[in-house]
Amino acid sequence: MTADNTLPSCCKVALSDALQPEFFKALCDPTRISIVATLAADGSAATVSDIVECCGIDFSGVSRHLKMLKEAGILAAERDGRHVRYRLEATALAATLRGMADALDACQGSAEPTV
């Protein structure tokens, strides 16, 4: 990276679409990773109460984490009577991560020589 923390010009195009700060911010917390892993392993939708049991934090904490994951497009929420069921948007999650990996590959292949 350059001294002013901007992207090298050869990487701007490749990474501009892939960089999604809110997405990666949502994944940078161990509790949120645990929630994602739990929903991925189970393969079905879960309520906040279900997730509280697996993660060992209080209801309001789980709700805040779920909100951030939902806003980042990592989870979807569906109302089921009085409950909200959260499910992993596995296809979208994988596509975003693959897009970032592809962008980094494209950037690496066109790196500017350093002087």
C-alpha positions, 0 to 999 in steps of 0.5 A: 500500500502507498503511504496515504493508504489508498489502493494502488492504481492497478488494484482500484478496478479489481477491488472497488466492487469487492470491498464491502467494509460493512460486510467484513466488519460484521465478520470480524467479531468472534461471536458473530463468526460463532453465530454464522458457523452455528447457522451453517452447521445446523442448516436451518433457520433459528430464533434468537432464543435458539442462538442464545443457547449456543453462544453463551451471551444474553438475548440483547447481545445476540440481537445486536449481533444478528442485526449487524449480520442481517444488515451486512447481507450475511443473514436473512430474517423471516417472521414466524408468528411472534418469532423471527427466524434467522438463516444464513445467506450462504450463497451470498456469503460465498459469492462475496468472499469469492469475489474478494479472492478473485479481486485480490488475484486480479490485483496481484497479477497486475501489480505495479513494480516498486521503486 
